[in-house]
Amino acid sequence: MIGDELLINDLHKEAAADLAKNIIKDLENKPERYRYIVGISGESGSGKSELAHVLGHELKKESIRVKVVHTDDYYRIQPLLREEWRRNKGFDKIGLEEYDWPKLKKTIRDYKEEQESVLPCIDLISEQVDKLITDFSKINFLIIDGLYAIDAPDLDLRVYIDLTYQETKINQIIRMKEELTDFRLQILEHEHQAVKSLKPKADLFINKNYQVVSASEYPDRQ
């Protein structure tokens, strides 16, 4: 996304450093030139984009060339039309099927095959979808972040940030991507239910203290 405001703090940096250690250890068991993919999911305001950004920089220190893909860019309905579409279709349409999964799968396939790829990229100021051309032959690590990112195919690591939209309300207000109207709060509640359904897929959790915990040791993975 273009024009997104990131609120990076020490908790993001510490969690990203821990994630990077886990990933580098895992890469030691992978073939040379293996094309690794991490997915990061969580609710609105939980810090997905911040964590993805800082993780990319942590891996860059290890000479790993990273591309971050935001699944917000892969909605079927463009930003200017989304609210009206949701009002017309009803809240039961909010969830995983709002993504253009074939388009996201093509991006992943292009990355795996080291191809040049055309990616959608939302400009938050103009609220239009632009096109970004990326040469994946020069990239050897992909981070996918977004509400439903860990439902994407071919992921090597699925990370779930376990913070609800009620707990991150202050971050949403500061970023002001969308005004917190009653309608928006109803959307957040439906997204909450959809994102929560993905928890069992997670390999690692970021808990409410922003600490990295393995799924096997996490008390509330359902």
Buried (B, 14 or more C-beta within 10 A) or exposed (E): BEEBEEEBEEBBBBBBBBBBEBBEEBBEEEEEEEBBBBBBBBBBBBBBBBBBBBBBEBBEEEEBEBBBBBBBBBBEBEBEEBBEBBEEEEEEEBBEEBBBBEBBBBBBBBBEEBBEBEBBBBBBEEEEBEEEEBEBEEBBBBBBBBBBBBBBEBBBBBBBBBBBBEEBBEBBEEBEBBEBEEBBEEBBBBBBEBBBBBBEBBBBBBBEEBEBBEBEEBEEBE
